[in-house]
Amino acid sequence: MSINWIETSERVLSGGTVTKDEARAMLAMGGAELTQLLAGAHRLRERTFGDRVELCSIINAKSGRCAENCAFCAQSAHHKTDAPVYPLKTHQEIVAGARQAAAEGSHCYGIVTSGTRVSQGAEFEQILASIREIRSATPIEPSASLGLLDEASARALAEAGCATYHHNLETARSFFPSICTTHDYEEDVRTIRLAKAAGMKVCCGGIFGLGESPAQRVELALTLRELDVDSVPLNFLNPIPGTPLADMRDLAPRDCTRIIAMFRYLLPLKRISVCGGREANLREFQSWIFMAGASGTMVGNYLTTCGRSRETDLQMLRDAEVRVHAC
Ligand code: SF4
């Protein structure tokens, strides 16, 4: 299929949408056609975000021993990995992390805990207290990623001032049973709907390079478009020894740029952030994420793996001629 991607981006700029076939074609582009695809994605990003990009940071507030069996995850109790295992960090540690992230220019700070779902009780109350203090004492937007939600927990988080609930669908519905068998995809979708209904913004994306097909990458993007999520984190598998995907090496740097561009064409107005696995998968192409349409990236460390130094990432932003959107 030969498609003029500049014309496609013009159609999207005037409110048109991209079809499933066009999205699938994007993932097969190479050579000059890939360059044209990225040029269109770049225009779409600039139309909504100008030259500004957003940085986000997370704290792994409670690590390990998760009862779920997500095949990529170092924190699942079903796999034997070297991931740290510790209970919920103190209120002071969590708030100190937010202050540091704000001072370093991140606009969003995610409190992430391992485990299937939020459970009411002392831990949840402490997280709510941390969110309240982050809201009142720092300019950064607090976000939480605590697993599956029920209606009462979603309401409590929103009332405490949690700006965004983060919950990834991880992959396409049709591929999910190959990645996780301990809960159903529909439970994740329900959590997204509950978070939105409670008044929080929703940050929801996935991880690529798990063995999913290109068509399934498009399937995930279409599901997120239908759910109308607010921001989309794109992660690329960094294979962890001890997990079932330890030997999976499915993505080349240009595959990552094709995926980012496809998401930008399908979700032209949404925040799209490149998160885990940037260094391992994009390597020398990391600065291309903005040309491919990303409007942000995660800085600092990830949940169980280390990111690059802050100075290296800031230099990349300067070289890419984008400015950090301060909080
Ligand atoms: S991705 Fe989340 S739910 Fe899945 S095993 Fe890891 S911590 Fe548990």
py3Dmol code that shows the C-alpha trace and the ligand (Angstrom):
import py3Dmol

protein = """\
ATOM      1  CA  MET A   1       0.000   0.000   0.000  1.00  0.00           C
ATOM      2  CA  SER A   2       1.480   3.375  -0.995  1.00  0.00           C
ATOM      3  CA  ILE A   3       0.231   6.200   1.208  1.00  0.00           C
ATOM      4  CA  ASN A   4       1.234   9.832   1.301  1.00  0.00           C
ATOM      5  CA  TRP A   5       1.750  10.324   5.036  1.00  0.00           C
ATOM      6  CA  ILE A   6       1.992  14.088   4.806  1.00  0.00           C
ATOM      7  CA  GLU A   7      -1.495  14.123   3.291  1.00  0.00           C
ATOM      8  CA  THR A   8      -2.632  11.709   6.007  1.00  0.00           C
ATOM      9  CA  SER A   9      -1.286  14.025   8.706  1.00  0.00           C
ATOM     10  CA  GLU A  10      -3.101  16.954   7.041  1.00  0.00           C
ATOM     11  CA  ARG A  11      -6.319  14.958   7.118  1.00  0.00           C
ATOM     12  CA  VAL A  12      -5.776  14.217  10.832  1.00  0.00           C
ATOM     13  CA  LEU A  13      -4.940  17.889  11.462  1.00  0.00           C
ATOM     14  CA  SER A  14      -8.326  18.804  10.019  1.00  0.00           C
ATOM     15  CA  GLY A  15     -10.135  16.381  12.325  1.00  0.00           C
ATOM     16  CA  GLY A  16     -10.075  13.219  10.204  1.00  0.00           C
ATOM     17  CA  THR A  17      -9.181   9.797  11.547  1.00  0.00           C
ATOM     18  CA  VAL A  18      -6.778   7.076  10.557  1.00  0.00           C
ATOM     19  CA  THR A  19      -8.153   3.691   9.515  1.00  0.00           C
ATOM     20  CA  LYS A  20      -7.059   0.332  10.878  1.00  0.00           C
ATOM     21  CA  ASP A  21      -5.437  -0.531   7.510  1.00  0.00           C
ATOM     22  CA  GLU A  22      -3.485   2.737   7.460  1.00  0.00           C
ATOM     23  CA  ALA A  23      -2.322   2.140  11.038  1.00  0.00           C
ATOM     24  CA  ARG A  24      -1.154  -1.365  10.135  1.00  0.00           C
ATOM     25  CA  ALA A  25       0.668  -0.007   7.070  1.00  0.00           C
ATOM     26  CA  MET A  26       2.559   2.449   9.293  1.00  0.00           C
ATOM     27  CA  LEU A  27       4.175  -0.441  11.152  1.00  0.00           C
ATOM     28  CA  ALA A  28       5.628  -1.810   7.902  1.00  0.00           C
ATOM     29  CA  MET A  29       7.171   1.426   6.636  1.00  0.00           C
ATOM     30  CA  GLY A  30      10.884   1.681   5.851  1.00  0.00           C
ATOM     31  CA  GLY A  31      13.284   3.986   4.027  1.00  0.00           C
ATOM     32  CA  ALA A  32      11.990   7.303   2.722  1.00  0.00           C
ATOM     33  CA  GLU A  33       8.385   6.336   3.494  1.00  0.00           C
ATOM     34  CA  LEU A  34       9.298   5.939   7.168  1.00  0.00           C
ATOM     35  CA  THR A  35      10.921   9.375   7.096  1.00  0.00           C
ATOM     36  CA  GLN A  36       7.716  10.828   5.645  1.00  0.00           C
ATOM     37  CA  LEU A  37       5.623   8.982   8.269  1.00  0.00           C
ATOM     38  CA  LEU A  38       7.739  10.481  11.053  1.00  0.00           C
ATOM     39  CA  ALA A  39       7.566  13.952   9.502  1.00  0.00           C
ATOM     40  CA  GLY A  40       3.756  13.747   9.625  1.00  0.00           C
ATOM     41  CA  ALA A  41       3.810  12.516  13.250  1.00  0.00           C
ATOM     42  CA  HIS A  42       6.163  15.367  14.147  1.00  0.00           C
ATOM     43  CA  ARG A  43       3.712  17.908  12.675  1.00  0.00           C
ATOM     44  CA  LEU A  44       0.857  16.377  14.646  1.00  0.00           C
ATOM     45  CA  ARG A  45       2.832  16.626  17.880  1.00  0.00           C
ATOM     46  CA  GLU A  46       3.859  20.213  17.189  1.00  0.00           C
ATOM     47  CA  ARG A  47       0.295  21.266  16.388  1.00  0.00           C
ATOM     48  CA  THR A  48      -0.884  20.298  19.909  1.00  0.00           C
ATOM     49  CA  PHE A  49       2.242  20.617  22.027  1.00  0.00           C
ATOM     50  CA  GLY A  50       4.503  23.051  20.155  1.00  0.00           C
ATOM     51  CA  ASP A  51       8.114  22.501  21.159  1.00  0.00           C
ATOM     52  CA  ARG A  52       7.206  21.596  24.745  1.00  0.00           C
ATOM     53  CA  VAL A  53       7.545  18.116  26.207  1.00  0.00           C
ATOM     54  CA  GLU A  54       6.523  16.808  29.599  1.00  0.00           C
ATOM     55  CA  LEU A  55       8.654  14.751  31.926  1.00  0.00           C
ATOM     56  CA  CYS A  56       7.240  12.353  34.489  1.00  0.00           C
ATOM     57  CA  SER A  57       8.808  10.433  37.350  1.00  0.00           C
ATOM     58  CA  ILE A  58       7.728   7.529  39.483  1.00  0.00           C
ATOM     59  CA  ILE A  59       8.518   6.033  42.841  1.00  0.00           C
ATOM     60  CA  ASN A  60       8.353   2.270  43.275  1.00  0.00           C
ATOM     61  CA  ALA A  61       6.575   2.695  46.594  1.00  0.00           C
ATOM     62  CA  LYS A  62       6.034  -1.011  47.288  1.00  0.00           C
ATOM     63  CA  SER A  63       7.959  -3.627  45.383  1.00  0.00           C
ATOM     64  CA  GLY A  64       7.702  -7.313  44.571  1.00  0.00           C
ATOM     65  CA  ARG A  65       5.597 -10.351  45.524  1.00  0.00           C
ATOM     66  CA  CYS A  66       2.742  -9.532  43.196  1.00  0.00           C
ATOM     67  CA  ALA A  67       0.193 -12.335  42.880  1.00  0.00           C
ATOM     68  CA  GLU A  68      -0.326 -11.621  39.157  1.00  0.00           C
ATOM     69  CA  ASN A  69       1.731 -13.488  36.565  1.00  0.00           C
ATOM     70  CA  CYS A  70       2.410 -10.827  33.911  1.00  0.00           C
ATOM     71  CA  ALA A  71       5.092 -12.507  31.807  1.00  0.00           C
ATOM     72  CA  PHE A  72       7.273  -9.401  31.415  1.00  0.00           C
ATOM     73  CA  CYS A  73       7.260  -8.289  35.038  1.00  0.00           C
ATOM     74  CA  ALA A  74      10.162  -8.588  37.465  1.00  0.00           C
ATOM     75  CA  GLN A  75       7.819  -8.118  40.412  1.00  0.00           C
ATOM     76  CA  SER A  76       5.558 -11.112  39.857  1.00  0.00           C
ATOM     77  CA  ALA A  77       5.785 -13.728  42.611  1.00  0.00           C
ATOM     78  CA  HIS A  78       5.430 -16.337  39.829  1.00  0.00           C
ATOM     79  CA  HIS A  79       8.926 -15.575  38.482  1.00  0.00           C
ATOM     80  CA  LYS A  80      12.371 -15.865  40.070  1.00  0.00           C
ATOM     81  CA  THR A  81      14.038 -12.498  39.587  1.00  0.00           C
ATOM     82  CA  ASP A  82      16.374 -10.233  41.523  1.00  0.00           C
ATOM     83  CA  ALA A  83      13.781  -7.452  41.811  1.00  0.00           C
ATOM     84  CA  PRO A  84      13.740  -5.796  45.226  1.00  0.00           C
ATOM     85  CA  VAL A  85      11.006  -6.806  47.663  1.00  0.00           C
ATOM     86  CA  TYR A  86       9.912  -4.279  50.283  1.00  0.00           C
ATOM     87  CA  PRO A  87       6.713  -3.038  51.942  1.00  0.00           C
ATOM     88  CA  LEU A  88       5.158   0.389  51.402  1.00  0.00           C
ATOM     89  CA  LYS A  89       7.695   3.213  51.731  1.00  0.00           C
ATOM     90  CA  THR A  90       7.026   5.774  54.437  1.00  0.00           C
ATOM     91  CA  HIS A  91       4.921   8.862  53.911  1.00  0.00           C
ATOM     92  CA  GLN A  92       8.091  10.974  54.296  1.00  0.00           C
ATOM     93  CA  GLU A  93       9.957   8.998  51.616  1.00  0.00           C
ATOM     94  CA  ILE A  94       7.078   9.256  49.158  1.00  0.00           C
ATOM     95  CA  VAL A  95       6.610  12.999  49.679  1.00  0.00           C
ATOM     96  CA  ALA A  96      10.383  13.610  49.516  1.00  0.00           C
ATOM     97  CA  GLY A  97      10.402  11.832  46.137  1.00  0.00           C
ATOM     98  CA  ALA A  98       7.693  14.208  44.895  1.00  0.00           C
ATOM     99  CA  ARG A  99       9.642  17.279  46.024  1.00  0.00           C
ATOM    100  CA  GLN A 100      12.743  16.027  44.235  1.00  0.00           C
ATOM    101  CA  ALA A 101      10.826  15.201  41.049  1.00  0.00           C
ATOM    102  CA  ALA A 102       9.247  18.692  41.060  1.00  0.00           C
ATOM    103  CA  ALA A 103      12.637  20.330  41.621  1.00  0.00           C
ATOM    104  CA  GLU A 104      13.998  18.364  38.664  1.00  0.00           C
ATOM    105  CA  GLY A 105      11.267  19.560  36.301  1.00  0.00           C
ATOM    106  CA  SER A 106       8.842  16.633  36.185  1.00  0.00           C
ATOM    107  CA  HIS A 107       5.213  17.665  35.875  1.00  0.00           C
ATOM    108  CA  CYS A 108       3.757  14.371  37.142  1.00  0.00           C
ATOM    109  CA  TYR A 109       4.843  12.063  39.965  1.00  0.00           C
ATOM    110  CA  GLY A 110       3.491   8.524  40.078  1.00  0.00           C
ATOM    111  CA  ILE A 111       3.175   6.508  43.277  1.00  0.00           C
ATOM    112  CA  VAL A 112       3.387   2.928  42.067  1.00  0.00           C
ATOM    113  CA  THR A 113       2.730  -0.173  44.178  1.00  0.00           C
ATOM    114  CA  SER A 114       2.966  -3.810  43.140  1.00  0.00           C
ATOM    115  CA  GLY A 115      -0.030  -6.044  43.653  1.00  0.00           C
ATOM    116  CA  THR A 116      -3.347  -6.930  42.089  1.00  0.00           C
ATOM    117  CA  ARG A 117      -5.514  -4.220  43.562  1.00  0.00           C
ATOM    118  CA  VAL A 118      -5.898  -1.417  46.044  1.00  0.00           C
ATOM    119  CA  SER A 119      -7.101  -2.661  49.391  1.00  0.00           C
ATOM    120  CA  GLN A 120      -8.691  -0.413  51.952  1.00  0.00           C
ATOM    121  CA  GLY A 121      -6.804  -0.087  55.221  1.00  0.00           C
ATOM    122  CA  ALA A 122      -3.689   1.482  56.712  1.00  0.00           C
ATOM    123  CA  GLU A 123      -1.595   1.322  53.506  1.00  0.00           C
ATOM    124  CA  PHE A 124      -4.267   2.944  51.398  1.00  0.00           C
ATOM    125  CA  GLU A 125      -4.838   5.631  54.040  1.00  0.00           C
ATOM    126  CA  GLN A 126      -1.110   6.408  54.035  1.00  0.00           C
ATOM    127  CA  ILE A 127      -1.090   6.744  50.250  1.00  0.00           C
ATOM    128  CA  LEU A 128      -4.074   9.103  50.448  1.00  0.00           C
ATOM    129  CA  ALA A 129      -2.235  11.197  53.066  1.00  0.00           C
ATOM    130  CA  SER A 130       0.844  11.352  50.833  1.00  0.00           C
ATOM    131  CA  ILE A 131      -1.268  12.479  47.864  1.00  0.00           C
ATOM    132  CA  ARG A 132      -2.896  15.209  49.992  1.00  0.00           C
ATOM    133  CA  GLU A 133       0.490  16.511  51.109  1.00  0.00           C
ATOM    134  CA  ILE A 134       1.989  16.385  47.604  1.00  0.00           C
ATOM    135  CA  ARG A 135      -1.020  18.382  46.381  1.00  0.00           C
ATOM    136  CA  SER A 136      -0.717  21.027  49.080  1.00  0.00           C
ATOM    137  CA  ALA A 137       3.066  21.308  49.414  1.00  0.00           C
ATOM    138  CA  THR A 138       4.406  20.877  45.869  1.00  0.00           C
ATOM    139  CA  PRO A 139       3.474  22.087  42.368  1.00  0.00           C
ATOM    140  CA  ILE A 140       3.692  18.574  40.906  1.00  0.00           C
ATOM    141  CA  GLU A 141       0.635  16.575  39.843  1.00  0.00           C
ATOM    142  CA  PRO A 142       0.283  13.414  41.933  1.00  0.00           C
ATOM    143  CA  SER A 143      -0.610  10.232  40.140  1.00  0.00           C
ATOM    144  CA  ALA A 144      -1.190   6.744  41.488  1.00  0.00           C
ATOM    145  CA  SER A 145      -0.764   3.281  40.025  1.00  0.00           C
ATOM    146  CA  LEU A 146      -2.098   0.837  42.591  1.00  0.00           C
ATOM    147  CA  GLY A 147      -3.614  -1.949  40.498  1.00  0.00           C
ATOM    148  CA  LEU A 148      -7.298  -2.684  40.043  1.00  0.00           C
ATOM    149  CA  LEU A 149      -9.745  -0.185  41.549  1.00  0.00           C
ATOM    150  CA  ASP A 150     -13.218  -0.420  43.009  1.00  0.00           C
ATOM    151  CA  GLU A 151     -15.616   2.495  43.028  1.00  0.00           C
ATOM    152  CA  ALA A 152     -14.942   3.548  46.646  1.00  0.00           C
ATOM    153  CA  SER A 153     -11.141   3.549  46.187  1.00  0.00           C
ATOM    154  CA  ALA A 154     -11.428   5.547  42.967  1.00  0.00           C
ATOM    155  CA  ARG A 155     -13.583   8.136  44.720  1.00  0.00           C
ATOM    156  CA  ALA A 156     -11.213   8.328  47.717  1.00  0.00           C
ATOM    157  CA  LEU A 157      -8.207   8.875  45.446  1.00  0.00           C
ATOM    158  CA  ALA A 158      -9.959  11.614  43.493  1.00  0.00           C
ATOM    159  CA  GLU A 159     -11.073  13.334  46.703  1.00  0.00           C
ATOM    160  CA  ALA A 160      -7.506  13.229  48.077  1.00  0.00           C
ATOM    161  CA  GLY A 161      -6.346  15.155  44.995  1.00  0.00           C
ATOM    162  CA  CYS A 162      -4.946  12.374  42.822  1.00  0.00           C
ATOM    163  CA  ALA A 163      -4.860  14.077  39.414  1.00  0.00           C
ATOM    164  CA  THR A 164      -4.260  10.972  37.331  1.00  0.00           C
ATOM    165  CA  TYR A 165      -4.785   7.263  37.766  1.00  0.00           C
ATOM    166  CA  HIS A 166      -2.292   5.136  35.888  1.00  0.00           C
ATOM    167  CA  HIS A 167      -3.281   1.653  34.831  1.00  0.00           C
ATOM    168  CA  ASN A 168      -1.857   0.025  31.721  1.00  0.00           C
ATOM    169  CA  LEU A 169      -3.808  -2.392  29.567  1.00  0.00           C
ATOM    170  CA  GLU A 170      -0.319  -3.724  28.704  1.00  0.00           C
ATOM    171  CA  THR A 171      -1.238  -5.246  25.327  1.00  0.00           C
ATOM    172  CA  ALA A 172      -4.099  -6.021  22.964  1.00  0.00           C
ATOM    173  CA  ARG A 173      -7.127  -7.841  24.311  1.00  0.00           C
ATOM    174  CA  SER A 174      -6.496 -10.685  21.830  1.00  0.00           C
ATOM    175  CA  PHE A 175      -2.916 -11.171  23.092  1.00  0.00           C
ATOM    176  CA  PHE A 176      -3.481 -10.587  26.807  1.00  0.00           C
ATOM    177  CA  PRO A 177      -4.107 -14.296  27.674  1.00  0.00           C
ATOM    178  CA  SER A 178      -0.566 -15.056  26.400  1.00  0.00           C
ATOM    179  CA  ILE A 179       0.840 -12.527  28.877  1.00  0.00           C
ATOM    180  CA  CYS A 180      -1.330 -12.797  31.980  1.00  0.00           C
ATOM    181  CA  THR A 181      -3.756 -15.481  33.103  1.00  0.00           C
ATOM    182  CA  THR A 182      -4.415 -14.396  36.681  1.00  0.00           C
ATOM    183  CA  HIS A 183      -6.941 -11.695  35.846  1.00  0.00           C
ATOM    184  CA  ASP A 184      -9.157 -10.745  32.971  1.00  0.00           C
ATOM    185  CA  TYR A 185      -8.609  -7.871  30.522  1.00  0.00           C
ATOM    186  CA  GLU A 186     -12.108  -6.652  31.270  1.00  0.00           C
ATOM    187  CA  GLU A 187     -11.099  -5.970  34.905  1.00  0.00           C
ATOM    188  CA  ASP A 188      -8.432  -3.568  33.642  1.00  0.00           C
ATOM    189  CA  VAL A 189     -10.921  -1.850  31.345  1.00  0.00           C
ATOM    190  CA  ARG A 190     -13.355  -1.524  34.280  1.00  0.00           C
ATOM    191  CA  THR A 191     -10.628   0.125  36.393  1.00  0.00           C
ATOM    192  CA  ILE A 192     -10.057   2.710  33.656  1.00  0.00           C
ATOM    193  CA  ARG A 193     -13.778   3.457  33.477  1.00  0.00           C
ATOM    194  CA  LEU A 194     -14.024   3.757  37.299  1.00  0.00           C
ATOM    195  CA  ALA A 195     -11.061   6.155  37.457  1.00  0.00           C
ATOM    196  CA  LYS A 196     -12.610   8.355  34.759  1.00  0.00           C
ATOM    197  CA  ALA A 197     -16.023   8.253  36.421  1.00  0.00           C
ATOM    198  CA  ALA A 198     -14.426   9.397  39.707  1.00  0.00           C
ATOM    199  CA  GLY A 199     -13.060  12.477  37.916  1.00  0.00           C
ATOM    200  CA  MET A 200      -9.401  11.523  37.570  1.00  0.00           C
ATOM    201  CA  LYS A 201      -7.467  11.732  34.329  1.00  0.00           C
ATOM    202  CA  VAL A 202      -6.400   8.323  33.077  1.00  0.00           C
ATOM    203  CA  CYS A 203      -2.898   7.406  31.983  1.00  0.00           C
ATOM    204  CA  CYS A 204      -3.080   4.078  30.199  1.00  0.00           C
ATOM    205  CA  GLY A 205      -0.814   2.431  27.682  1.00  0.00           C
ATOM    206  CA  GLY A 206       1.116  -0.735  27.181  1.00  0.00           C
ATOM    207  CA  ILE A 207       4.351  -2.545  26.637  1.00  0.00           C
ATOM    208  CA  PHE A 208       5.610  -3.678  23.247  1.00  0.00           C
ATOM    209  CA  GLY A 209       7.940  -6.430  22.148  1.00  0.00           C
ATOM    210  CA  LEU A 210       6.186  -9.178  24.118  1.00  0.00           C
ATOM    211  CA  GLY A 211       5.638 -11.295  20.987  1.00  0.00           C
ATOM    212  CA  GLU A 212       2.471  -9.475  19.891  1.00  0.00           C
ATOM    213  CA  SER A 213       1.844  -9.008  16.172  1.00  0.00           C
ATOM    214  CA  PRO A 214       1.822  -5.588  14.458  1.00  0.00           C
ATOM    215  CA  ALA A 215      -1.950  -5.955  14.085  1.00  0.00           C
ATOM    216  CA  GLN A 216      -2.213  -6.398  17.860  1.00  0.00           C
ATOM    217  CA  ARG A 217      -0.218  -3.193  18.410  1.00  0.00           C
ATOM    218  CA  VAL A 218      -2.831  -1.403  16.332  1.00  0.00           C
ATOM    219  CA  GLU A 219      -5.595  -3.215  18.251  1.00  0.00           C
ATOM    220  CA  LEU A 220      -4.281  -1.759  21.532  1.00  0.00           C
ATOM    221  CA  ALA A 221      -4.124   1.753  20.061  1.00  0.00           C
ATOM    222  CA  LEU A 222      -7.711   1.465  18.814  1.00  0.00           C
ATOM    223  CA  THR A 223      -8.902   0.259  22.247  1.00  0.00           C
ATOM    224  CA  LEU A 224      -7.227   3.256  23.908  1.00  0.00           C
ATOM    225  CA  ARG A 225      -8.792   5.585  21.344  1.00  0.00           C
ATOM    226  CA  GLU A 226     -12.196   4.099  22.128  1.00  0.00           C
ATOM    227  CA  LEU A 227     -11.636   4.449  25.900  1.00  0.00           C
ATOM    228  CA  ASP A 228     -10.608   8.083  25.347  1.00  0.00           C
ATOM    229  CA  VAL A 229      -7.737   7.918  27.853  1.00  0.00           C
ATOM    230  CA  ASP A 230      -5.894  11.164  28.603  1.00  0.00           C
ATOM    231  CA  SER A 231      -2.302  10.059  28.278  1.00  0.00           C
ATOM    232  CA  VAL A 232      -0.579   7.018  26.852  1.00  0.00           C
ATOM    233  CA  PRO A 233       2.701   5.657  28.208  1.00  0.00           C
ATOM    234  CA  LEU A 234       4.525   3.466  25.679  1.00  0.00           C
ATOM    235  CA  ASN A 235       6.955   0.950  27.166  1.00  0.00           C
ATOM    236  CA  PHE A 236       9.316  -1.334  25.281  1.00  0.00           C
ATOM    237  CA  LEU A 237      10.302  -4.680  26.749  1.00  0.00           C
ATOM    238  CA  ASN A 238      13.558  -4.718  28.654  1.00  0.00           C
ATOM    239  CA  PRO A 239      13.831  -8.487  29.137  1.00  0.00           C
ATOM    240  CA  ILE A 240      14.366  -9.424  32.769  1.00  0.00           C
ATOM    241  CA  PRO A 241      16.279 -12.610  33.649  1.00  0.00           C
ATOM    242  CA  GLY A 242      13.990 -15.024  35.450  1.00  0.00           C
ATOM    243  CA  THR A 243      10.818 -13.968  33.618  1.00  0.00           C
ATOM    244  CA  PRO A 244       9.264 -16.062  30.821  1.00  0.00           C
ATOM    245  CA  LEU A 245      10.280 -13.310  28.360  1.00  0.00           C
ATOM    246  CA  ALA A 246      13.931 -13.233  29.424  1.00  0.00           C
ATOM    247  CA  ASP A 247      15.101 -14.200  25.912  1.00  0.00           C
ATOM    248  CA  MET A 248      12.636 -12.109  23.917  1.00  0.00           C
ATOM    249  CA  ARG A 249      14.337  -9.588  21.598  1.00  0.00           C
ATOM    250  CA  ASP A 250      11.620  -8.468  19.242  1.00  0.00           C
ATOM    251  CA  LEU A 251      12.119  -4.756  18.666  1.00  0.00           C
ATOM    252  CA  ALA A 252      14.650  -2.759  16.675  1.00  0.00           C
ATOM    253  CA  PRO A 253      14.946   1.001  17.284  1.00  0.00           C
ATOM    254  CA  ARG A 254      12.974   1.821  14.142  1.00  0.00           C
ATOM    255  CA  ASP A 255      10.133  -0.485  15.225  1.00  0.00           C
ATOM    256  CA  CYS A 256       9.815   1.705  18.316  1.00  0.00           C
ATOM    257  CA  THR A 257       9.611   4.862  16.179  1.00  0.00           C
ATOM    258  CA  ARG A 258       6.955   3.237  13.958  1.00  0.00           C
ATOM    259  CA  ILE A 259       4.901   2.329  17.052  1.00  0.00           C
ATOM    260  CA  ILE A 260       5.190   5.845  18.516  1.00  0.00           C
ATOM    261  CA  ALA A 261       4.196   7.409  15.186  1.00  0.00           C
ATOM    262  CA  MET A 262       1.224   5.063  14.784  1.00  0.00           C
ATOM    263  CA  PHE A 263      -0.045   6.078  18.234  1.00  0.00           C
ATOM    264  CA  ARG A 264       0.414   9.784  17.396  1.00  0.00           C
ATOM    265  CA  TYR A 265      -1.638   9.485  14.174  1.00  0.00           C
ATOM    266  CA  LEU A 266      -4.392   7.547  15.975  1.00  0.00           C
ATOM    267  CA  LEU A 267      -4.412   9.734  19.096  1.00  0.00           C
ATOM    268  CA  PRO A 268      -3.346  13.133  17.728  1.00  0.00           C
ATOM    269  CA  LEU A 269      -4.402  15.215  20.749  1.00  0.00           C
ATOM    270  CA  LYS A 270      -3.273  12.908  23.568  1.00  0.00           C
ATOM    271  CA  ARG A 271      -0.150  13.034  25.675  1.00  0.00           C
ATOM    272  CA  ILE A 272       2.094  10.197  24.504  1.00  0.00           C
ATOM    273  CA  SER A 273       5.076   9.429  26.663  1.00  0.00           C
ATOM    274  CA  VAL A 274       7.918   6.990  26.095  1.00  0.00           C
ATOM    275  CA  CYS A 275       8.671   5.228  29.364  1.00  0.00           C
ATOM    276  CA  GLY A 276      10.338   1.936  30.283  1.00  0.00           C
ATOM    277  CA  GLY A 277      12.789   0.288  27.914  1.00  0.00           C
ATOM    278  CA  ARG A 278      13.728   3.503  26.069  1.00  0.00           C
ATOM    279  CA  GLU A 279      17.462   3.024  26.542  1.00  0.00           C
ATOM    280  CA  ALA A 280      17.544  -0.720  25.819  1.00  0.00           C
ATOM    281  CA  ASN A 281      15.352  -0.599  22.704  1.00  0.00           C
ATOM    282  CA  LEU A 282      15.956   2.770  21.039  1.00  0.00           C
ATOM    283  CA  ARG A 283      19.646   2.972  21.853  1.00  0.00           C
ATOM    284  CA  GLU A 284      21.170   5.686  19.592  1.00  0.00           C
ATOM    285  CA  PHE A 285      17.689   6.594  18.351  1.00  0.00           C
ATOM    286  CA  GLN A 286      16.354   7.836  21.699  1.00  0.00           C
ATOM    287  CA  SER A 287      16.064  11.455  20.609  1.00  0.00           C
ATOM    288  CA  TRP A 288      13.932  10.306  17.654  1.00  0.00           C
ATOM    289  CA  ILE A 289      10.990   9.709  19.987  1.00  0.00           C
ATOM    290  CA  PHE A 290       9.987  13.372  19.659  1.00  0.00           C
ATOM    291  CA  MET A 291      10.258  13.332  15.855  1.00  0.00           C
ATOM    292  CA  ALA A 292       8.087  10.214  15.952  1.00  0.00           C
ATOM    293  CA  GLY A 293       5.386  12.105  17.859  1.00  0.00           C
ATOM    294  CA  ALA A 294       6.033  11.534  21.573  1.00  0.00           C
ATOM    295  CA  SER A 295       5.143  14.523  23.731  1.00  0.00           C
ATOM    296  CA  GLY A 296       6.964  13.350  26.823  1.00  0.00           C
ATOM    297  CA  THR A 297       9.205  10.817  28.425  1.00  0.00           C
ATOM    298  CA  MET A 298       9.932   9.329  31.801  1.00  0.00           C
ATOM    299  CA  VAL A 299      13.159  10.390  33.492  1.00  0.00           C
ATOM    300  CA  GLY A 300      15.017   8.850  36.390  1.00  0.00           C
ATOM    301  CA  ASN A 301      14.709   5.208  37.303  1.00  0.00           C
ATOM    302  CA  TYR A 302      11.948   2.833  36.269  1.00  0.00           C
ATOM    303  CA  LEU A 303      10.256   0.344  38.591  1.00  0.00           C
ATOM    304  CA  THR A 304      13.008  -2.243  38.718  1.00  0.00           C
ATOM    305  CA  THR A 305      15.578  -1.013  36.203  1.00  0.00           C
ATOM    306  CA  CYS A 306      17.726   2.101  36.063  1.00  0.00           C
ATOM    307  CA  GLY A 307      17.254   4.989  33.647  1.00  0.00           C
ATOM    308  CA  ARG A 308      20.020   7.243  32.336  1.00  0.00           C
ATOM    309  CA  SER A 309      21.500  10.138  34.229  1.00  0.00           C
ATOM    310  CA  ARG A 310      19.324  13.219  34.362  1.00  0.00           C
ATOM    311  CA  GLU A 311      22.009  15.323  32.670  1.00  0.00           C
ATOM    312  CA  THR A 312      22.195  12.903  29.718  1.00  0.00           C
ATOM    313  CA  ASP A 313      18.432  13.108  29.216  1.00  0.00           C
ATOM    314  CA  LEU A 314      18.397  16.908  29.511  1.00  0.00           C
ATOM    315  CA  GLN A 315      21.161  17.122  26.908  1.00  0.00           C
ATOM    316  CA  MET A 316      19.051  14.923  24.617  1.00  0.00           C
ATOM    317  CA  LEU A 317      16.116  17.340  25.027  1.00  0.00           C
ATOM    318  CA  ARG A 318      18.328  20.327  24.210  1.00  0.00           C
ATOM    319  CA  ASP A 319      19.734  18.535  21.164  1.00  0.00           C
ATOM    320  CA  ALA A 320      16.213  17.670  19.991  1.00  0.00           C
ATOM    321  CA  GLU A 321      15.298  21.387  20.392  1.00  0.00           C
ATOM    322  CA  VAL A 322      12.368  20.727  22.703  1.00  0.00           C
ATOM    323  CA  ARG A 323      11.631  22.541  25.951  1.00  0.00           C
ATOM    324  CA  VAL A 324      10.517  21.034  29.223  1.00  0.00           C
ATOM    325  CA  HIS A 325       6.992  22.018  30.166  1.00  0.00           C
ATOM    326  CA  ALA A 326       7.523  22.924  33.826  1.00  0.00           C
ATOM    327  CA  CYS A 327       4.910  22.170  36.493  1.00  0.00           C
TER     328      CYS A 327
END
"""
ligand_1 = """\
8
SF4
S 2.716 -5.734 35.946
Fe 1.700 -5.101 37.862
S 0.037 -6.596 38.096
Fe 1.485 -7.509 36.622
S 2.880 -8.762 37.884
Fe 3.828 -6.726 37.674
S 3.193 -5.599 39.513
Fe 1.814 -7.358 39.282
"""
view = py3Dmol.view(width=600, height=400)
view.addModel(protein, "pdb")
view.setStyle({"model": 0}, {"cartoon": {"style": "trace"}})
view.addModel(ligand_1, "xyz")
view.setStyle({"model": 1}, {"stick": {}})
view.zoomTo()
view.show()
